[in-house]
Amino acid sequence: MIHRAAIGLAACSVGSLLAGCSGGSAARPAPTVSLSAADFAAAPGAAPAPAAPSTTEQPARIADARPIAAAPLDINGTGDLTGDRPVAGASGAAAAPDAGAPFVGVAGAPDLSGADVPPAGAAVLVDAKIGDVNGNPIYASTFFDVGSATLEPLGPRLASEARRRGPQDWLVFARDEINLRLDLLVRDELLRGEALASIDPQRRQNLFAFVRSLQEQERRVAGGSTEALSREIQEREGLSLDQWARRQEQEQLIRMHVYEKIQRRINISWRDIDQAYNGRFADIYQHPPRYRFFLINVPASAAEDRASVETALASGQEFEELAALPVNRFRNGRGGLEVRELTGELANASFFPSPVLNDAAKTMSPGDTRGPLDLGGVLAWIHLDAVELPPGLYEAQLDVESRLQVQRFNELTARYLEKLIGRSSMTSIVEMRARLLGIAVERYKPEAAPRTR
């Protein structure tokens, strides 16, 4: 025989965690109504006859005072006897009730036909893992939506270009950008991992303190409120405050490691500067004088265009700005810019094939404008913007040193990364490029011709 007292004890053990079953009041005795085998011999679907309550048993109290529906015992039910409720996952022909109508579950065998439930909408790619570098996963969201310590996210740029480019042009652009940025992302991840493995605890604490000082400085600039700083960073960079702090930490960690392993080993001597000035950089610094001209051409028959050019110049509009406007027929893809080198004497210079234009150019000083000049069916205006003279070694030494610094840094960085790649475990770059391009096409690729150019 099964005693209801035992069932009530089990319910109290679980329910007491939520409703405080073992309260301070004295527990009343549990009912002793028993069930026999005959109670289970009734026809399926028939309700058992209710047992008469014992004189010592208190009647059950229901919160809404509704009678309990006479229905077969559902051992999978929720145990809620306050009214008819459907069982989660039950099948049947019950229609969706109104807001105020009671829920009614329909008895019967479950529907095991295996019919697919129609989706609520089209599948949307939220995130995807594209590979691993030294056991650290790289996700598409980091590449397109968040960015790395030194790289901005690529997604907004791809979306913007999708509005300007056609599908094929956009695809070429996206592939080139993904290839470049993936190389930089892998570089950052290799450097970050190496930096974490080599930094000592004291320096790590110093790094954390430095990042906190940066955050405190940003907070003061934002008005002294952490909430204001969070809003500003979200609007400015699309990051939460925690994400921004982690990015700053990684960026400073990489910078510190790069300085120790690469930059501090670069030493540029005066002899290096002298040799570069007279050797590999000779074409940059030891060139003939360069004359920078801007030209505007207008057909002689276009009286309105001639008037607009003359009015603009008389009003003080910059010649370079005017030369870039559609009124200029001499655009040549550079806004009318022409650079000429003087290889001999100025009196014998041949800047332009037209004698009228060439004679005007030879007598001009920087800032001068001549025109309109009649070139035979075409009216021309010419402006000498500047004359670039070759700098001497003393004048060019700082620029030469900067160029040498960049070259040495790139050379040493390439060697160091080659060593890190050789001892690292990472997914094939070709595979990661293919996965990123597929995700970019799914998210951002334009479907038609560009709307604007």
Salt bridges, closest charged atoms under 4 A:
ASP64 OD2 - ARG66 NE 2.40
ASP80 OD2 - ARG85 NE 3.76
ASP132 OD2 - LYS129 NZ 2.94
ASP145 OD1 - ARG443 NH1 3.28
GLU161 OE2 - ARG157 NE 3.82
GLU161 OE1 - ARG164 NH1 2.85
GLU161 OE1 - ARG165 NE 2.61
ASP169 OD1 - ARG165 NH1 3.19
ASP169 OD2 - ARG453 NH1 3.95
GLU177 OE1 - ARG181 NE 3.22
ASP183 OD1 - ARG433 NH2 3.24
ASP188 OD1 - ARG187 NH2 2.89
GLU189 OE2 - ARG192 NH2 2.51
GLU194 OE2 - ARG423 NH2 2.61
GLU216 OE2 - ARG219 NH2 2.26
GLU216 OE2 - ARG220 NH1 3.95
GLU218 OE1 - ARG236 NH1 3.73
GLU232 OE2 - ARG236 NH1 3.35
GLU237 OE2 - ARG236 NH2 3.24
GLU237 OE1 - ARG247 NH1 3.83
GLU251 OE2 - ARG255 NH2 2.69
GLU260 OE2 - ARG203 NH1 2.18
ASP272 OD2 - ARG408 NH2 3.62
ASP305 OD2 - ARG329 NH2 2.67
GLU310 OE2 - ARG306 NE 3.21
GLU338 OE2 - ARG334 NH2 2.86
GLU338 OE1 - ARG340 NH1 2.64
GLU341 OE2 - ARG290 NE 3.05
ASP385 OD2 - ARG292 NE 3.31
ASP399 OD2 - ARG403 NE 3.16
GLU431 OE1 - ARG435 NH2 3.41
